[in-house]
Amino acid sequence: MTSRMTAQDARSAEIVFPRAVAAGARVGIAVRHVGQTGSTNTDLASEARAGDFASCVLVADLQTAGRGRRDRVWEAAAAQHLLTSFRLPISAAQAPPMVVSVAAAVRQAVASLTPVAVGFKWPNDLLIEEGPRPGKLAGVLAEYVSGTPGAIIVGVGVNIGQIDRDGATSLTAVGATADRDHILSLVLESLASMRENPALALAELRVHSLTLGRSVRVELPGSTSVEGVAVDLGPAGELIVDVDGERRSFSAGDVVHLRSS
């Protein structure tokens, strides 16, 4: 992505996302907008690998190659949902708490708009379990690009308009009224306090966790899995599971909530 395209992205953001641009300016994060791209995560990561580690948010109306965990396809109608990625310069050791901060900021932002509770399912989903349309509301996906100083790229997808995908819900479906600009501005404002105080972000996810206290199966790379009771989140957001009386920590994996016997 060239510097000229970046300038065009910034001008477009001022028109389409004025509130988010203003919020970003207050917290030192530039906001850019494109009509269509393959993946906002890929774009910001590619720029970082070319040496650009500047704080940035890239929002797209449409992603043609958006992916979730385990390369699951993320499809969304143009301009109907919030499809964005954050690039935040940070060391590799500081990256996991920053991902927690972004996830907590997104949860706090969308929860302020919904008439029903929004919970956090480890490792990266925001779910609504109550009301007439339960389901997945948002997802977070991160990757780290090493360098000087290095950067964490955190992709965020929030369902806003009508959505027909099984297991998914949206702000519109649960009776909330909000647009992409408003939501992104709220996330940026919330992130400012979360990134300054990672303990605050971790507490946000603990309090609103849908995973802690439940029997879970942690599905790990290599087609292995572990079952136990999720008991806590570690300082970097890792899931701590009691497995037959032994506490084990997991920093990656998919979680299945099991029914109580």
N, C-alpha and C positions, 0 to 999 in steps of 0.2 A: 504494500500500500504506500503510495507516494505522499510526500508532504503536501502536494497540491490537493490530493483527494482528502487528506486529513483536514485541510482548511475548509473544503466544501462540506465535510461532515460536521464541522463546528458551526458553520453558518446555518446548515439545515437544522441542527439541534436547537438553535435559538428560535427558530420558527415553530417547530413541532413540539419541542419540550422546554418552553420558557421557564417554567417553575423549577424543573430539574436542573437546568443550566444555572439558574440563580442559586439554588441550593448547593450545587457542586462548586461554584465559585466561592461560596462561604467556607467550604471545608477543604478546598484545594484539590478538587478532582474535576478534570475537564470532562464534559459530556459531548459526545459525538453521535450523529444519527446517519444511518444509511437506509435506503429503501429496501434493498435486497442484498443478501450475501450468503455464502455457503454456511459459515458458522462464525459468530462473533468471538467465540473462544479461540478458534483457529486464527482469525485475523489478528487479535491482540497478541497471541503467542508468537505468531510469525514476526510481528514488529519487534517483540522483545528479543527474539533470536537474532534480529538484525541490529540490536543495540538500543532500542527504544524501550526504556523501563519506566517512563513517566506515568504517573497516576492518571487513569482514564476510565471512562465508562463508554462503551459502544452499544448503541441500541439499534436494532434492526426491525423494520416492519415485517420482513419475511426472511426466514432461514431455509435454504434448500438442502442443507446437509447437517442440520442440528442433530446432536446426539446426546443421549443420556448415559447412565452407567451401563457398562458392558456393551457399549456401542448400540444401545437401543435407539431407534429412530425417534426423533422429536418433531412432530408435525404440528403446524399451527397456521390458521388462516391469516392472511396479510393484515397487519395493523389491528388485530383483534385481541392480542395478548402481549404481555411485556416480555420481550426476548432481548436480553442484555447480558453483557459481561463486564466485570470489573478487573482492571489491571492495577495492582498495588505493589510498589517496589518494597521488597522485604527479603530478609535472608531465609534460607531454607528452614532453619530452626524455628523461625517465627511464623512460618506459613500456616501450620495447622490452627493455631489460635486465631489467625486472621480469617480463615475460612469459617470458624465458629462465629466470629463477629459479623460476617456478612449474613450468614444463615439467621442469626438472632435478629439482625436489623430487618431482614425481609419479613420474618415472622411477626415482629412488633408492628411493622408498617401495615401489613395486610390485616392483622388482627384488629387494628384500630378502625377498620372500615367495615368489618363483618358483624352481623347480628348473632353469629354462632361462634363457638370456640375454634381456634386454629391451633393444632398441636404439631409437635415435631417428632417425626419417626426417624430414628437413626438409620443410615448416616446422613441422608440428604433430602428428605421429603417433608413437606408441610401438608398435613391432612386435616380434613373436617370429618368428624365421626358422628356429628349430631345433625338434626334437621332433615328436611325432605330430600336433600341431594348430597349425601356424604361422598367423599372421594378425595383423590389427590388434587391439591390446589396449586402447589408450586414445587419446584425441584431446584437443587443447587449441585453444581458439578465443578470441580477444581482441578487444575494442573499447575505444576511449578516449572518455571523456566529459569535455569541457573545462569549466572553471570555476575556482573558487578553493577548494581547490587543484587540482581536477580529480581524476580517478580512472581507473585501468585496471580493466576488468572482464574476468576470465579464466575462461572456462567450461572445465570438465574433465569428461570422461566416461570412466569405467573399467569395462570389462566384467568382471563378477565371476561371476555365475551362468552357467548353460547359455545358449548363444547359437547360433542357427541361421542367422545372416546369412552369406552367402558372403564370403570374404575376412577374416572376423573370428575372433578367438579370445577366450578369457577365462581368468581365474585358475583357475576350476574345471576348465576344459578341459585345462589344462597341469599339473594335479595340485596346485595351491596351495590352502591352506585359509585363508581370511580373510573378515572381514565388513566392511561399509561403515564402521562406526565405527573399527575398527582401522586401516584404510587411511587414512582421513581424518586420524586422529591422527598417523600417521607422516608424512603430507604436511605437516601444519602444523609438526611438529617440524623436519623437513628444511628447510622454507621459511625458518625463522628464521635459520639459518646462511647459506642461499643469498642472501637479500635483503641481508644485511649485507656479503656478499662476492660481488659479481656475477662476478668472475673465477673463483670456485669453481664457480658454476653453469655458466659457459661451458665450463670444463674438463670438467665432468661430461658435457655434451652432445657435446663434441668426442671424448672417449675412447670414448663409446658410440654414436657416429654410424654409421648404416648408409648414409649418403649420401656422406660424404667418401671420396675415392679412387675413386669410381665414375663411369662415363660416365652423364650425365644429360641429360634434356630438361626445361628450365624452361618451363612453359606460363604465359604472361603474359596479363593482361587484354587484350581486343581480339583474341583468337584468334591471337596471335603466339607464337612459341616460339624458344628458343635452346638449342643443344646444345653440350656441352663436358664437361670433367672437373671435378667438385666438389673443391676443394682446401682450403677452410678455412671457418670461421665468423668473421664480423667481431665487433667488440665489442658490437654491439647484436643479435647473433644472425643477421645477414644472411648469406646463402650467397654464397661467393666461388667463381666458376667460371672455369676456364681455357678460353677460347674461341679456338681457333687461336692460342695464344700470348699472348693478351691477357686479363688478369684483370678480370672484370666482377663487380659486386656486385649482389645481388638481395635486396630486403627483403620482397618479396611474390611470390606465384606458387605454382603446383603443380609438384611434381617427379615425373618418371617415371624410374625406374632402368632404364637400357638394358643389354642384354646386350653383353658384350665381343665384338668381332668376331674 
